[in-house]
Amino acid sequence: MLFEMISTMLDNSGLLPVWQMVSQWLALDARQLIFVVATPVFIGVTVWEYLRIRHNPALMNTREAIKNFMLGAGYQITELLFAGLLAFPVYALAYHYRLLDLELSLATAVLTFIGVDFCFYWMHRASHRMRWFWAAHVVHHSSERFNFSTAMRQNATNIFNGNWLFYVPLALIGFNPVWIGIAFALSLVYQFFIHTTLVNRLHPWVEFLFNTPGHHRFHHGRNPGYIDRNYGGILILWDRLFGTFVDEEAQDPPEYGITTPIPGDDLITLWTHEYVDMFRDMGKPGPVSHRLKHLVMPPDWQRPPLQLPPRGLPE
């Protein structure tokens, strides 16, 4: 009787249709749910690491660590608010015209994992080699420290930046976008744990197959030999296959950070400074085709000096 009374109350409230819509939306963005569940774990592990390295200012800065989590919160909020408006319709369209009907199974789950990791490699590589994508990714590399909080150092503009387009071909093949999102989220959860200096080299087979703290430390190095290396997400095999792998060299430890100083360390500056510099470079005089190259060329690319036509000789 009590259950029927509660059911009648809920039916008459009009809340159930709203909840059904919200629950479907949350299921569609399951990756954000994974991030929400994982965040307390991230905080706990970061506190553990903090207690180990807090007395070494080269490894830990409390103020920066808090700001890193604020940057991560901004990233999660914009993803949650705008993914449904920008990314989901594109994925739905691609999946509607999919080439294959793939049922969820162990085999397709493994293929989804491999496909997402492969796409992540190329997305990550483009995020370093194309300035438009680097403008969002640079905040992740801008810290001169490398610890678990650095993993949370993300840009709130990522969803507008369009790097999610690298995964759309998987939906066109026939992989369900919900699976893609879950695999992507689990990949980022894994990658959180490789942002630490407390883990040394692991078993050789692990180091050969997977991205490890040692591999990723050198990805964050600004040393000339380490810049733009070790792009892999979970697997380091892609870097070995495509010539971007560099092994850990104890005699040349990485110097963390980026080569160009940031004009400030407030959240807005951290999120936007590279966009400002990029659009300033695009605004310099020159042909439109040359200006647009600033979007797709590497971050350090500069236009050649503008060649003025020679003046006529005086009579």
C-alpha positions as CSV (number, residue, x, y, z in Angstrom):
1,M,0.0,0.0,0.0
2,L,2.8,2.4,0.9
3,F,4.6,1.6,-2.3
4,E,1.5,2.4,-4.3
5,M,1.0,5.7,-2.5
6,I,4.6,6.7,-3.3
7,S,4.2,5.6,-6.9
8,T,1.0,7.7,-7.3
9,M,2.8,10.7,-5.8
10,L,5.7,10.4,-8.2
11,D,3.4,9.8,-11.2
12,N,1.4,12.9,-10.4
13,S,4.5,15.1,-9.8
14,G,5.6,14.9,-13.5
15,L,9.1,14.1,-12.3
16,L,9.4,10.7,-13.8
17,P,9.5,11.9,-17.5
18,V,12.1,14.4,-16.6
19,W,14.2,11.8,-14.8
20,Q,13.9,9.4,-17.7
21,M,15.3,12.1,-20.0
22,V,18.1,13.0,-17.6
23,S,19.0,9.4,-17.0
24,Q,19.3,8.8,-20.8
25,W,21.5,11.9,-21.1
26,L,23.7,10.7,-18.3
27,A,24.0,7.3,-19.8
28,L,25.0,8.9,-23.1
29,D,27.8,10.8,-21.3
30,A,28.9,7.8,-19.2
31,R,32.5,9.0,-19.5
32,Q,31.6,12.0,-17.2
33,L,30.1,9.7,-14.7
34,I,33.3,7.7,-14.7
35,F,35.2,10.9,-14.0
36,V,32.9,11.8,-11.2
37,V,33.3,8.4,-9.6
38,A,37.1,8.5,-10.1
39,T,37.7,12.0,-8.8
40,P,37.6,11.0,-5.0
41,V,40.2,8.3,-5.9
42,F,42.3,10.9,-7.6
43,I,42.1,13.2,-4.6
44,G,43.0,10.4,-2.2
45,V,46.0,9.3,-4.3
46,T,47.1,13.0,-4.7
47,V,47.0,13.5,-0.9
48,W,49.1,10.3,-0.4
49,E,51.7,11.6,-2.9
50,Y,51.6,15.1,-1.3
51,L,52.5,13.6,2.1
52,R,55.5,12.0,0.4
53,I,56.9,14.9,-1.5
54,R,55.4,18.1,0.2
55,H,58.8,19.1,1.5
56,N,60.4,19.3,-1.9
57,P,59.3,22.5,-3.7
58,A,60.7,21.2,-7.0
59,L,58.1,18.3,-6.9
60,M,55.1,19.8,-5.1
61,N,53.6,23.3,-4.7
62,T,50.4,23.2,-2.6
63,R,48.9,26.3,-4.2
64,E,49.6,25.0,-7.7
65,A,48.1,21.5,-6.9
66,I,44.9,23.2,-5.7
67,K,44.8,25.2,-8.9
68,N,45.4,22.1,-11.0
69,F,42.2,20.5,-9.5
70,M,40.4,23.8,-10.3
71,L,41.5,23.5,-13.9
72,G,40.3,19.9,-13.9
73,A,36.9,20.9,-12.5
74,G,36.6,23.6,-15.3
75,Y,37.3,20.9,-17.9
76,Q,34.7,18.5,-16.5
77,I,32.0,21.2,-16.2
78,T,32.4,22.4,-19.8
79,E,32.5,18.8,-21.1
80,L,29.3,18.0,-19.2
81,L,27.5,21.1,-20.3
82,F,28.5,21.3,-24.0
83,A,29.4,17.7,-25.1
84,G,25.7,17.1,-25.7
85,L,25.4,20.2,-27.9
86,L,28.6,19.8,-29.9
87,A,30.0,16.3,-29.9
88,F,27.0,14.0,-29.4
89,P,25.1,15.0,-32.6
90,V,28.2,14.4,-34.7
91,Y,28.7,11.0,-33.2
92,A,25.1,10.2,-33.6
93,L,25.2,11.1,-37.3
94,A,28.3,9.1,-37.9
95,Y,26.9,6.1,-36.1
96,H,23.6,6.4,-38.0
97,Y,25.6,5.9,-41.3
98,R,27.9,3.2,-39.8
99,L,29.5,0.7,-42.0
100,L,29.1,-2.3,-39.7
101,D,26.6,-3.4,-37.0
102,L,28.8,-4.4,-34.1
103,E,27.3,-6.2,-31.1
104,L,28.9,-5.6,-27.7
105,S,31.1,-8.6,-26.9
106,L,34.5,-9.2,-25.4
107,A,36.0,-9.0,-28.9
108,T,34.4,-5.7,-29.8
109,A,35.2,-4.3,-26.3
110,V,38.9,-5.1,-26.9
111,L,38.7,-3.6,-30.4
112,T,37.1,-0.5,-29.0
113,F,39.9,-0.2,-26.5
114,I,42.5,-0.6,-29.2
115,G,40.7,1.8,-31.6
116,V,40.3,4.5,-28.9
117,D,43.9,4.2,-27.9
118,F,45.0,4.4,-31.6
119,C,42.9,7.5,-32.1
120,F,44.2,9.0,-28.9
121,Y,47.8,8.7,-30.1
122,W,47.0,10.7,-33.2
123,M,44.8,13.2,-31.4
124,H,47.6,13.7,-28.8
125,R,50.2,14.0,-31.6
126,A,48.1,16.6,-33.4
127,S,47.7,18.5,-30.0
128,H,51.5,19.0,-30.1
129,R,52.1,19.5,-33.8
130,M,49.1,21.7,-34.8
131,R,48.8,25.0,-33.0
132,W,45.0,25.1,-32.8
133,F,45.0,22.0,-30.8
134,W,48.1,23.0,-28.9
135,A,46.3,26.1,-27.7
136,A,44.1,23.9,-25.6
137,H,46.6,21.3,-24.6
138,V,49.4,23.6,-23.6
139,V,47.9,24.2,-20.1
140,H,48.5,20.5,-19.3
141,H,52.3,21.0,-20.0
142,S,52.7,24.4,-18.5
143,S,53.6,23.3,-15.0
144,E,57.2,22.9,-14.0
145,R,56.3,20.1,-11.7
146,F,55.2,16.6,-12.4
147,N,52.8,14.9,-9.9
148,F,49.3,13.5,-9.8
149,S,47.7,16.9,-9.6
150,T,49.4,17.7,-13.0
151,A,47.1,15.1,-14.6
152,M,44.1,17.3,-13.6
153,R,45.6,20.3,-15.3
154,Q,43.2,20.5,-18.3
155,N,41.7,23.2,-20.4
156,A,38.0,24.1,-20.2
157,T,38.1,24.9,-23.9
158,N,38.8,21.3,-25.0
159,I,35.2,20.6,-26.0
160,F,35.2,23.7,-28.3
161,N,38.6,22.8,-29.6
162,G,37.3,19.8,-31.5
163,N,39.9,17.2,-30.6
164,W,37.0,14.8,-30.1
165,L,36.6,14.6,-33.9
166,F,39.6,12.2,-34.0
167,Y,37.3,9.5,-32.5
168,V,34.3,10.0,-34.9
169,P,35.7,7.5,-37.5
170,L,35.2,4.8,-34.9
171,A,31.5,5.6,-34.8
172,L,31.4,5.6,-38.6
173,I,32.9,2.1,-38.6
174,G,30.2,0.9,-36.2
175,F,31.5,1.2,-32.7
176,N,28.8,2.6,-30.4
177,P,29.7,6.2,-29.3
178,V,28.8,5.2,-25.7
179,W,31.4,2.5,-25.8
180,I,33.9,5.0,-27.3
181,G,33.2,7.5,-24.5
182,I,33.6,4.8,-21.8
183,A,36.9,3.6,-23.3
184,F,38.1,7.2,-23.5
185,A,37.3,7.9,-19.9
186,L,39.0,4.7,-18.7
187,S,42.0,5.7,-20.7
188,L,42.2,9.0,-18.9
189,V,41.7,7.3,-15.6
190,Y,44.7,5.1,-16.4
191,Q,46.7,8.1,-17.5
192,F,46.2,9.9,-14.2
193,F,48.3,7.3,-12.5
194,I,51.3,7.8,-14.8
195,H,51.8,11.4,-13.6
196,T,54.2,10.8,-10.8
197,T,57.9,10.8,-10.0
198,L,57.5,8.2,-7.2
199,V,57.3,5.2,-9.5
200,N,60.6,4.0,-11.1
201,R,61.0,1.7,-14.1
202,L,58.6,-1.3,-14.1
203,H,59.1,-4.8,-15.5
204,P,60.6,-4.6,-19.1
205,W,57.5,-6.1,-20.7
206,V,55.3,-3.5,-19.0
207,E,57.7,-0.8,-20.2
208,F,57.6,-2.2,-23.7
209,L,53.8,-2.5,-24.1
210,F,52.3,0.2,-21.9
211,N,52.7,3.9,-21.2
212,T,54.4,4.2,-17.8
213,P,55.4,7.0,-15.4
214,G,58.9,6.8,-16.8
215,H,57.7,7.2,-20.4
216,H,55.3,10.0,-19.5
217,R,57.8,11.9,-17.5
218,F,59.8,12.4,-20.6
219,H,56.8,13.4,-22.6
220,H,56.4,16.3,-20.2
221,G,60.1,17.2,-20.5
222,R,61.0,20.4,-22.4
223,N,64.6,19.1,-23.1
224,P,65.2,19.3,-26.8
225,G,65.4,15.5,-27.2
226,Y,62.1,14.9,-25.3
227,I,59.8,17.5,-26.9
228,D,57.0,15.9,-28.8
229,R,57.7,12.3,-27.8
230,N,55.8,9.4,-26.2
231,Y,52.2,10.4,-27.2
232,G,50.6,7.1,-26.3
233,G,47.6,6.9,-23.9
234,I,47.6,3.4,-22.4
235,L,49.8,1.7,-25.0
236,I,53.3,2.9,-25.8
237,L,53.4,0.6,-28.9
238,W,52.1,3.4,-31.2
239,D,55.1,5.5,-30.4
240,R,57.4,2.6,-31.2
241,L,55.6,1.9,-34.5
242,F,55.5,5.6,-35.6
243,G,58.9,6.7,-34.6
244,T,58.0,9.0,-31.7
245,F,59.3,6.9,-28.8
246,V,62.1,8.0,-26.5
247,D,63.4,5.9,-23.6
248,E,64.1,7.1,-20.1
249,E,67.6,8.4,-19.7
250,A,68.6,8.8,-16.1
251,Q,71.7,10.8,-17.0
252,D,69.5,13.5,-18.6
253,P,66.5,14.0,-16.3
254,P,63.6,15.9,-17.8
255,E,63.0,19.6,-17.1
256,Y,59.2,20.0,-16.9
257,G,57.2,22.8,-18.4
258,I,57.1,24.6,-21.8
259,T,59.7,26.6,-23.6
260,T,57.7,29.9,-23.6
261,P,56.9,31.5,-20.2
262,I,53.2,32.1,-19.5
263,P,52.2,35.8,-18.8
264,G,50.2,34.8,-15.7
265,D,49.0,31.9,-13.6
266,D,45.3,32.8,-13.1
267,L,42.7,30.4,-14.5
268,I,41.7,32.6,-17.5
269,T,45.2,33.2,-18.5
270,L,46.2,29.6,-18.3
271,W,43.2,28.6,-20.4
272,T,43.5,31.3,-23.1
273,H,47.1,32.6,-23.3
274,E,48.1,30.5,-26.4
275,Y,44.9,31.4,-28.2
276,V,45.7,35.1,-27.6
277,D,49.3,34.6,-29.0
278,M,48.0,32.5,-31.9
279,F,45.4,35.1,-33.0
280,R,47.9,37.9,-32.5
281,D,50.2,36.1,-35.0
282,M,47.4,35.6,-37.4
283,G,46.6,39.3,-37.3
284,K,50.0,40.3,-38.6
285,P,50.0,41.6,-42.2
286,G,50.3,39.1,-45.0
287,P,48.2,36.9,-47.3
288,V,45.2,35.1,-45.8
289,S,46.7,31.7,-46.7
290,H,49.8,32.5,-44.6
291,R,47.7,33.7,-41.7
292,L,45.6,30.6,-41.6
293,K,48.7,28.5,-41.5
294,H,49.1,29.5,-37.8
295,L,46.1,27.3,-37.1
296,V,47.6,24.1,-38.5
297,M,51.4,24.5,-38.3
298,P,53.5,23.5,-35.2
299,P,53.4,26.0,-32.3
300,D,56.9,27.2,-33.0
301,W,56.3,27.9,-36.7
302,Q,56.7,31.5,-37.8
303,R,55.9,33.0,-41.2
304,P,58.8,34.0,-43.3
305,P,59.4,37.8,-43.5
306,L,57.0,39.6,-45.8
307,Q,58.8,40.2,-49.1
308,L,58.1,43.7,-50.4
309,P,58.3,44.4,-54.1
310,P,61.5,46.2,-55.1
311,R,61.2,49.9,-55.7
312,G,61.9,51.3,-59.0
313,L,65.4,52.8,-59.6
314,P,65.5,56.7,-59.5
315,E,65.9,58.4,-62.9
